[in-house]
Amino acid sequence: MNQKRNEPHYKEWVIPNWTSFLPVLAIYPTLWLTLLPIDPNLGVVLGIVLTLLVAFLMLAKSARITVDADYLSVANAAIERKFIAGVEVVPAEEGFAARGRALDPRAWIHFQGSVKPLLRVLIDDPADPTPYWLFSTRQPQKVAKALGF
């Protein structure tokens, strides 16, 4: 199979679970009740606008993972694949520790709170003190396979 140089081997948009949007729904009634004594219509309009804005920002700021022939990109960071020394899928039962007490402070991290699966990508770059990347992904095995591990 002939792949173009920049054609992605893997793409994922790590959006929050639908339950993450439930607290956002509290913005509307909160603003409406807060502004009720001043202007009920203003509360309705601002409540709707702010609720939609927060939901939009939650989606817009969600990480996008891309693996192509040369790079791994997660959110706003990218690394050349030649510096990737290995990949480890973090089991769900170890995820809490991996995000906390077992986390190397030099590691590059990007978590989506409502997405539990994690992938640890080991970095071997003499010019970079970062030992690994740790990030949330719904399909850690597919990312690892796309990276060749």
PyMOL commands that set and color helices and strands:
alter all, ss='L'
color gray80, all
select helices_A, chain A and resi 18-21+23-35+40-60+81-83+92-99+140-147
alter helices_A, ss='H'
color red, helices_A
select strands_A, chain A and resi 10-14+63-67+71-74+77-80+84-90+108-110+118-123+132-136
alter strands_A, ss='S'
color yellow, strands_A
deselect
rebuild
show_as cartoon
